[in-house]
Amino acid sequence: MEFQLKRIFPTLEVLETTRSGDAARLAIQCVGKGVDLVIAAGGDGTISQVGGQLVSTPATLGILPCGTGNDLARTLGVGPEIDLALSRLESGVEAVIDVGEWCSDTAEGFFLNVAGSGFDAAVADKINSGIKRLRGTPAYVAAVLSTLRSFRPEPVLIEVDDDKFEATNMLTAIANARCYGGGMKIAPRASVADGLLDIVLVKKVSKVAFLRAFPRVFKGEHLSHPAVTYRQAQKITLTSAGIRPFLIDGELIAARQVTLGIRPQSLKVRV
């Protein structure tokens, strides 16, 4: 792959990550050097870390989907196949997209794809703990089936723009893009250029009911299910009674409260 990239970009410099946080740190270095195009090779987490450092800068994000899900690449039409991604990088065509932003009790950052709380966070934890030996949709399906056996929904206070309510949901997904979980169209109406977050709430249901409805998410046909609530907003805050895992573009943080918003048209991407 490096050979193919150097054919397209003869002056390419390859920087490798060796530990957590390296992707963001290296992206900051690239911005400081005035690099025009920063190509992130990895999964949604790595691409999010790099892209987050390019927000509101002159640099453009390039994507090589090499991860488990590669869902942002799917939404943008630059993957998940490497050959397609290379052709998009070579095309020189760019788009400017929205970026999600988040802050918790102790940290803050950006997300490009999907954030969430509840079952999807528990599934991500399962994948990160070992199911990554599988790739794409099979990894997520295996994690869903494993997680469902022990998952217990907990109540959360939800504030969406000026509306506030408490709910015990299976999951709360906050999407800038359409897919997560290796092609699951959790927010099929989402656009990375509309200045809005798409919010999908799935109420507590029985395990049997959940499994029956689960296949619909792959076609984006779940929004009509009676247990699903869908809406759009510019801001949402989730508050739990205690510290809970929260999903940010495939990676997990621990927080009691998380507020998410949208920063419109703030990142250039090679498409």
C-alpha positions in Angstrom: 0.0 0.0 0.0 2.9 2.4 0.7 4.2 1.7 -2.8 0.8 2.7 -4.3 0.6 5.8 -2.2 4.1 6.9 -3.2 3.2 6.4 -6.8 0.3 8.9 -6.3 2.2 11.2 -3.9 6.0 11.0 -4.7 6.8 13.3 -1.7 4.8 11.2 0.8 6.1 10.9 4.3 4.9 7.9 6.3 4.5 8.4 10.1 3.7 5.3 12.2 1.7 5.2 15.5 3.1 3.0 18.3 0.8 3.9 21.2 -2.5 5.5 22.1 -2.7 9.2 21.2 0.0 9.0 18.5 -2.5 9.6 15.7 -3.7 12.9 17.1 -0.2 14.0 18.1 1.2 13.3 14.6 -1.7 15.1 13.0 -1.0 18.2 15.1 2.6 18.0 13.9 1.5 17.9 10.3 -0.7 20.9 10.7 2.2 22.8 12.3 4.4 22.0 9.3 1.7 23.3 6.9 1.0 19.9 5.3 -1.8 20.2 2.8 -3.1 16.6 2.8 -3.0 14.3 5.9 -3.9 10.7 5.1 -5.2 8.6 8.0 -4.8 4.8 7.5 -6.8 2.9 10.1 -10.3 2.4 11.5 -12.9 5.0 12.4 -11.2 5.7 15.7 -7.8 6.6 14.1 -9.5 8.6 11.4 -11.5 10.5 14.0 -8.4 11.3 16.0 -6.6 12.6 12.9 -9.6 14.4 11.5 -10.3 16.1 14.9 -6.9 17.8 14.7 -7.6 19.1 11.2 -10.9 20.8 12.1 -11.0 24.5 11.0 -7.4 24.2 9.6 -6.2 24.5 5.9 -5.3 20.8 5.9 -7.4 18.2 4.1 -8.1 14.7 5.5 -7.5 11.7 3.3 -8.9 8.3 4.4 -7.4 4.8 3.9 -10.0 2.4 5.6 -8.0 -0.3 7.4 -10.1 -0.9 10.5 -12.8 -3.1 11.7 -15.8 -1.1 10.7 -14.6 1.6 8.2 -18.0 3.3 8.5 -17.1 6.9 7.8 -15.5 5.7 4.6 -18.8 4.1 3.6 -20.8 7.2 4.2 -18.3 9.4 2.2 -18.1 6.9 -0.6 -14.4 6.3 -0.2 -14.4 2.8 1.0 -14.5 0.3 2.6 -12.3 -1.1 -0.2 -8.6 0.1 -0.3 -8.5 0.3 -4.1 -11.6 2.6 -4.1 -10.0 4.8 -1.3 -6.8 5.1 -3.3 -8.6 6.2 -6.4 -10.5 8.8 -4.4 -7.2 10.1 -2.9 -5.8 10.4 -6.5 -8.9 12.2 -7.8 -8.1 15.4 -5.9 -11.8 16.0 -5.3 -12.6 17.6 -1.9 -15.7 18.1 0.2 -16.2 20.2 3.3 -18.2 18.3 6.0 -19.7 18.9 9.4 -17.9 17.6 12.5 -19.5 16.6 15.8 -18.1 17.9 19.1 -18.4 16.5 22.6 -17.4 17.4 26.1 -17.7 15.4 29.3 -17.0 16.1 32.9 -13.2 15.7 32.3 -12.5 15.9 28.6 -13.6 17.1 25.2 -13.0 16.4 21.5 -14.6 15.8 18.1 -16.3 13.0 16.4 -16.8 12.5 12.6 -19.1 9.5 12.5 -21.3 8.3 15.4 -21.3 8.6 19.2 -23.6 6.7 21.5 -24.5 5.4 25.0 -25.9 2.1 26.2 -25.9 -1.1 24.2 -23.7 0.2 21.4 -21.1 1.3 23.8 -21.2 -2.2 25.5 -20.8 -3.8 22.0 -17.8 -1.6 21.2 -16.2 -2.6 24.5 -16.7 -6.3 23.6 -15.1 -5.7 20.2 -12.1 -3.8 21.6 -11.6 -6.6 24.2 -11.0 -9.3 21.6 -13.5 -9.8 18.8 -11.4 -7.5 16.6 -9.9 -10.7 15.3 -13.0 -10.6 13.1 -13.5 -7.7 10.7 -16.4 -5.6 9.5 -20.0 -6.8 10.0 -19.2 -10.3 11.4 -17.3 -8.7 14.3 -20.2 -6.5 15.2 -22.8 -9.3 14.9 -20.7 -11.5 17.1 -20.3 -8.7 19.7 -24.1 -7.9 19.6 -25.0 -11.5 20.3 -22.5 -11.9 23.1 -23.3 -8.5 24.7 -27.1 -9.1 24.6 -26.9 -12.0 27.1 -25.9 -9.7 30.0 -26.8 -6.2 29.0 -29.1 -4.2 31.3 -30.4 -0.8 30.2 -30.0 2.0 32.8 -32.0 5.3 33.1 -30.5 8.4 31.6 -31.6 12.1 31.6 -31.7 13.3 28.0 -31.7 17.0 27.0 -32.3 17.6 23.3 -32.1 21.3 22.4 -34.9 22.7 24.7 -36.6 19.4 25.5 -35.7 17.3 28.6 -36.9 13.8 29.6 -35.7 10.7 31.4 -35.6 7.4 29.5 -34.4 3.8 30.0 -33.1 3.1 26.5 -31.3 0.1 25.0 -29.2 2.6 23.2 -28.9 6.3 22.3 -27.0 7.0 19.1 -26.0 10.5 18.1 -24.9 10.6 14.4 -23.1 12.9 12.1 -22.8 10.2 9.5 -25.1 7.3 8.6 -23.4 4.0 9.6 -21.5 2.3 12.4 -20.9 -1.3 13.3 -19.4 -2.3 9.9 -22.3 -1.1 7.8 -25.3 -0.8 10.2 -27.3 2.2 9.0 -28.2 3.4 12.4 -29.0 6.9 11.1 -30.0 6.4 7.5 -31.2 10.0 7.0 -28.1 11.6 8.4 -26.0 14.0 6.3 -22.5 15.2 7.0 -23.5 18.6 5.4 -26.8 19.6 7.0 -25.5 21.2 10.2 -27.5 18.8 12.4 -27.1 15.7 14.6 -29.4 12.7 14.0 -30.5 11.1 17.2 -31.8 7.6 17.4 -33.3 6.3 20.7 -34.2 2.6 21.1 -36.4 1.9 24.0 -36.0 -1.0 26.4 -37.4 -4.1 24.7 -37.1 -7.9 25.3 -34.1 -9.7 24.0 -36.3 -11.6 21.6 -37.9 -8.4 20.3 -34.5 -6.8 19.9 -33.1 -9.8 17.9 -36.2 -9.8 15.7 -35.8 -6.2 14.8 -32.0 -6.1 14.7 -31.6 -7.1 11.0 -33.6 -4.1 9.9 -30.7 -1.8 10.9 -28.6 -3.1 8.1 -31.0 -1.6 5.5 -31.8 1.4 7.6 -35.4 0.3 8.0 -35.6 0.4 11.8 -36.8 4.0 12.2 -40.4 2.9 11.7 -40.2 0.4 14.6 -42.5 1.4 17.6 -39.5 1.2 20.0 -37.5 3.6 18.0 -37.6 7.4 18.3 -35.8 9.6 15.7 -35.1 13.3 15.7 -32.6 15.9 14.7 -31.0 18.5 16.8 -28.0 20.8 17.2 -27.2 19.8 20.8 -27.9 16.9 23.1 -26.8 16.2 26.7 -26.9 12.7 28.4 -26.6 12.5 32.1 -26.4 9.3 34.1 -26.5 8.5 37.8 -22.9 7.3 37.7 -20.0 6.8 35.4 -20.9 5.0 32.2 -19.0 4.0 29.0 -19.7 6.3 26.1 -18.9 5.5 22.5 -17.0 8.1 20.4 -16.3 6.9 16.8 -15.5 3.3 17.9 -13.5 4.3 21.0 -14.8 4.5 24.6 -14.6 7.1 27.3 -16.0 7.0 30.8 -18.3 9.8 31.9 -21.3 10.7 33.9 -22.4 13.5 31.6 -21.7 14.2 28.0 -22.8 17.1 25.8 -22.7 16.8 22.1 -23.0 19.5 19.4 -22.3 20.1 15.7 -19.7 22.3 14.0 -20.9 22.8 10.5 -18.7 22.8 7.4 -15.4 22.6 9.4 -13.4 19.8 7.9 -12.0 19.3 4.4 -12.0 15.7 3.2 -10.6 14.1 0.0 -13.5 12.2 -1.7 
